[in-house]
Amino acid sequence: MTLREWNPLVRKLQAASLRPADLLNLSHADIQTQLELSTEHATRITQLLERSGALAIALERLNNLGIFTLTRADKDYPDRYRQRLKDSAPAVLFYAGEKALLGQPGIAVIGSRHLDEAGQACAKFVGNACGLSGQVLYSGGAKGVDTLSMDSALDARGTAVGVLADSLERAVRGSKEAISRGDLCLVTPYSPNAGFSVGAAMGRNRLIYCLADYAIVVASDAETGGTWAGATETLKNNWVPVFVLEHDAMPEGNKLLLQKGALAFPHPFKEPPVKLPEWMQEQAASLPSQPSQPSLF
């Protein structure tokens, strides 16, 4: 069931004072009557519910791998997704590691796989600064800026969240030590064994931004690619203040993002690493904020 199909169903559940789990105890007739659905729609939901046995087996397998689920109806589901994405918040998240990290104060680091010397230095600096200042480092968990910043945060005995576009099962196997320490959470809205796709990678970008307090774009192409799309979408929706690495040889995309209202992040950063969150707060103080709105489960 897609989000477009799920959201109207959630509204009907709310109107009937029901939770999603209550559907398991309702007959076809009850579902149709209590939710005021067409026969066809009620039949489809009933057929989906009949797969609950196979779903339970699949979930047990994932649990044995250390992978668990969060739904929008769960109290531990990240509030920031509900508040910022509203109806577009993923209905289900798969995660491994310390779920309490999701939505904790932190900084998102975004950028391409291919970094120049300044970009690499920035990614490592921000990761280290997050570790030293107690901020969660949010990234996409991919090669390049993501792994550089995440590894630096963990090396500083800090914490990190990787919002993955694919292969959660494989990523868990390679991150057991940090997960077991409670320093890392890996999360995805996609199937834990899904392979890479451009669409999934583009779709998860907003999920990185929306967990954080601030975001730093290390390197972006101009008007193309996932980094550009995620940064411009965040600027448009005012989810979080967006900073862009500024230096003499910065990519054209960085220059254009600065023109679109992103804040400059200097290279090198002249303050001690532990001062980074305070500095970002001061720089972002003049930006407008959006009032929060109620959301679905």
N, C-alpha and C positions, 0 to 999 in steps of 0.2 A: 504494500500500500504506500503510495507516494504521500509527500507532505500535503500536496494539494487535496488529496482525498482524506488524509488524516485530520486536518484542521477542522473541517466542517463536522466530522464525526465527534471530535472532542467537544465542540460547542453543544452538540446534541446531548452528549454525556453529561456535561455540566448542567444543562437545563433540566435533565432528569435526575440530578443529584447522584450520579453514578461515577465510578472510577473505571478506567480501562479494564482492570482485573475482574470487575463485576460481570463483564461480558461472558466470561467462562461459565458462569452459573445461569445464564439465560437461554431459553429455547429460541428457536427461529421466530416463533410467534411473539414471544416477549420482546425480542430485539426489534422486530418490526413495529410493534405497538408502542413500547415505551420510548423508542427513539424517533417515532414517526417517520419511518423509512419506507421506501417502495419495496415491493416483494423482491425485485431483482437485487436491490442494494442489500437487503437483509440476508438474502441467500448467499451473496458473495462474502459477507462478513462471517456467516455461519460456516461456509466452506474453509475460510482462512482459520477459523477457530478449531476446525477439525484436524488441523495440522499441529495442534499443540503438543501431541505426543512426540512427534519427530523433532519439534522445536526444543522440547525438554532434553532430549538426547543430545542435540547439538550444543545446547548451553552447558550441559554437564561436561562435554568434551572440552569446551573452551575454559570452563572453570578449572579443570584439571591442568590446563596450560597456564593458569594464572590470569586468565582474561575474564572480565565480568562486564555486566551491562548496567547502564543508567538510562532511565526513560524520563521524559519530561514530567511524569507524574511522581517521580521520586524526590524526596526532600533533599537528597544530596546532589541533585542535578544542578549544574552551575547557574546561579542566579543571573550572572552577567549575560548568559545566552538568552535567558527569558527576557531580561530587561532590554537588551540591545537588538536582538534579532526577532523577538516576538514570534509571530507565526512562522518565521523562517528558521527558527531554532530547530536543530535536529531532533526528531522524535526519539531516537535511540542513539546512545553512545556506547562504544566498546572501549574498555580501558584495562590497563595493567599497571599496577603500582599504587602509589598513594593518592587516592582520589581527592583527599582533602586539599591537595595543592591546586586543584582546578578553580581558578578565579581568585586565588590569593594575590595580594599586591605583587606586581611584577612588571617586567619590561619585555616586550616582544622584539625579536631581532629578525629582520626580513632581508632577503637579498638573493642574488644569483649564485650558482655553483662556482662560477669563474670570477675570482676576486683578484684585484691588484694588491700590492703590498699594503696600501692604506686600508683597504677593505678588510684584509686579513687581520691587521692590527686592531681595527675597530671591533670586529667580531669577538676577538679574544679579550679585549679590554672590557667590553660590556658584559660578557659572561663572567669574567673575574669580578667586576664591580657588583654584579647581582649577588654572587656568592658571598662577597665580603659585607654587603649591606643588608643581607637578609631578604632580598627580592627574588621572586621566582623568575627564572629565565624561560620565556616562551618562544618556541621556534617550531618549524615544520619538520624537524628531524631528518632532513635530507642532507646530502653531501654539500660541502661548501660552507656558507655562512652559518647554517643551522648547526652542523656538528661542531664547528670551531667554537661557537659561542656556548653551546650546551656542554661540551667537554670542559671548557674553561670554568664554567659555573660549578660543575661537579668537582673539578680538581680543587676548587677553593672551598670545598665542603659545603657548597650551597645546594639549591634545589632547582629542578628544571621540569618543564612539561613539553613533550613533543606531540604536536597535533599532526598526525600522519595522514597521508593521502592513500596509502596502500601498505600491505604486508605487515600488519601489526604482529601476527604470529611470529614471523621471522625476526622482527625487531626485538620482541621480548626475549628471544633466545640469546641475542647479543647484548642484552642490558640487564642481565640477572642480578649482578652485584649491586648496581645503583638502585634497582627496584627493591631488592631485599633490604637495603638500608633505609628505605622510605624516602630517598632523595629524588626519585624520578617517577613521573607518571606519563605513560604513553596512551594516547587516546585517539579514536577515529570515529567518524560517523558512518564509515563504510565497513563492509564485511572484513573480518580480521584476516582472511586469506586472499583478499582481492589483490590483483596485480595493478601495476601502474597504469593510469590513464590521464591524459591531459585534462579532461573535464573534471575528474576527481581532484586533481591537484589545484585547479582553479577554484573549485568549490570550497575547499578547506581553508583557503587563505583568510577569509573573513573570520573563521573560527579561531585563528591564531590571534588576530587583532582584538577580537571581542572578549578574550579572557584577560587581557592585560590592562594596565593603567596607562602605559605609554608604549609607543612603537618607534623603533629606529630602523629606517631603510638604509642599508649599507650600500647597495648598488642596484640600480634599476635600468633596464632598457627604456628607450623613449617610445611611449605610446604603443607598446606591445609586451606580451608576456605576463606571467602570473604576478610577478612583483609589482609591475605597473598597475595591473588591474586591481589588486588588493589594496594598494596605497591610495589610488584615486577613489575607490569605493568607500574607503574609510574616511577620507577627507570629505567626501560628499555627505556621508551620513553622520559625521562628527562623533564617531564611536569613541575614539581616543585621540589625543594629540599625536601627530605624526612628525617625527624628526627625520631628517635626511643628512647623511654624511656629506659634509662640504669640504672639499680640498681642491687643489689646483688641477688635478687630473681626473676629477670626478666624471662619471658617465653622463651622457646627455640627458638620460632619464632623471637623474638626480637634480639637474638644473631645472628641468621643467616642473618637477614636483615642488621645488622651492617657489617657483613662480605661481603655482596653484595654491599656495598657502601653507605648505609644510614648513616646519621650523628647522633652522640650520643646526646641525650637530658638528662641532668643530673637530678637526684633526690637526695636531693631537689635542686631546682633552687635557686642559691645564690643571683641573682640580684633582685631588686624591680620588681614587676609585670609589671609596665609601661615600663620597659626597654626590655621586651621580643622581640618585633619586631626588635629593633636595634641589639640585640644580635644574632638573627637568621640571619639577613642580613650579619653580620660580619662572622658568621660561614659558610654561604653558598657562600661567595665571591669567593672562590677558585674553585667552581664547574663549569664545562663547561655549556654553554648555546646553545640552538638551534635557528637558525634564523627562523623568522616567514615566513609563506608561504601563498599565496592567497587561499581563500576557496570559496565554493559555497554560495548560499543564506543562 
